[in-house]
Amino acid sequence: MDDHGSPQRRAPRRRASDVPTPPSPNGRPRRRRADGWLDRWMRTVADLDRLKDSHPMLDATIDEQVGRRIRIGDRWLTDWASCNYLGFDLDEEIIESIPAYVSRWGTHPSWSRLLGNPRPYLEIEERTTELLGSEDVLVLPTITHIHLSVIPVLVGDGTLYLDGRAHKTIYDGAMVAAGHGATVVRFRHEDPEHLEELLRANPPSSPRVIALDGVNSMTGNPPDLAAFLRIAREYDCLLYVDDAHGFGVVGERAPDEPCAYGIRGNSIFRHQGVSYDHAVLVGGFSKAYSSLLAFIALPSQLKNTLKVLAPPYLYSGPSPVASLATVLAGLHVNATRGDAIRADLARKTRRLLDALHRLGIHTPNTSGYPIIEVPLANHEEIDAVGRYLFERGQYATMAAYPLVPKDEVGFRIQVTAANTDEQIDELVDVLASLRDHFQLEQVPALAT
Ligand SMILES: Cc1ncc(COP(=O)(O)O)c(C=O)c1O
């Protein structure tokens, strides 16, 4: 940071071989001086490397946090990049649950799950099964672990039908599956008709898996699960859904629900009132529950098989005990206060969405869920937009090229229950002036 708190201008990039290598403690050089391999490799990732350097909101060091205010150097900003939707990361009841578990189980069991399961694992699986109303649940450290290990097992040498805007971690799971002999076919985002065309056109192979996001991590909108499930059942496929952003936020509908997110936060299948037949649901505790753990809701037979076929169950280090504690405490808080928290989250999200609408700023969010993407009309302005937000104290998630295609460049705001109404109003003021300085996408004119 310079004296005014603005991000420093970077010196021109030097080649790795230009940088003098400091001597190592044992007197030998740490790496060869002219490392042609490293220079060549750095050139292949130059776009991404430059991107990281040009955005103050990428790879930043956060020095301090108070509620949803964060300090970077000498600048305080409001955090809109957190996916801790329910504010459980700051909840005293949840924080206070940790020491008892750590004194009983230590900080980290070290066994992979196959080698030994501290009892909290079983409690989490039982309670999550009950919450979701699924046949069973298997938990692993992260959703990324699940995609990379479970998708290849499910698809085998069959065909994976992948949504065109599926999250990168699903895509990576698909690529591992391809490496094991699967065929990967992409269908247009949110387009069940296109999926059906592809299924009809391709020779039936077995097994066939359709993979997509639940609440989409960019648009904030859910898929029409009933339409995809109808296809999965008709063509005897398995529907594989990643609802990282819906779990904890949306849930089953009830006549006395305090808001349109539904109750209990038990994810998109329950919210849309569809069954788990021909489907598995993947979700995570690392967003709404602020804990490092993820789950797959699935038939018990499949769970037992995955225990020997999914490498993270066999080999990966487990989630820290503090995370097991905060998941269990989170499930308790969800049952006692979750619906009130969700009502507050829905209200705050609506406050921001209404303001965007009044300002004529377009967002693809039509769901009212707390992921609000603001696309840019000119992708080249993304650096300047990022700095504008940063300098006015707003910390958002930047979706810059080449992280996303040029026509999807923009920034994303996540509302959490721990953000205040005042913070929303300040953000709206900044967005109003941003709109006057940059080319944001305009709300499409209503057809007459
Ligand atoms: C849709 C989606 N899936 C998976 C992940 C990764 O989750 P995890 O941290 O549990 O691997 C993310 C994180 O951004 C996500 O948005």
The ligand as a Gaussian input file, in Angstrom:
#p B3LYP/6-31G(d) Opt

LIG

0 1
 C      -20.302000     -24.664000      -6.592000
 C      -19.040000     -24.916000      -5.798000
 N      -18.610000     -26.182000      -5.656000
 C      -17.497000     -26.463000      -4.969000
 C      -16.739000     -25.473000      -4.380000
 C      -15.506000     -25.845000      -3.617000
 O      -15.908000     -26.304000      -2.346000
 P      -14.849000     -26.912000      -1.330000
 O      -14.139000     -25.768000      -0.711000
 O      -15.686000     -27.658000      -0.320000
 O      -13.957000     -27.806000      -2.099000
 C      -17.155000     -24.146000      -4.504000
 C      -16.351000     -23.052000      -3.901000
 O      -16.277000     -21.980000      -4.311000
 C      -18.332000     -23.868000      -5.227000
 O      -18.753000     -22.609000      -5.375000

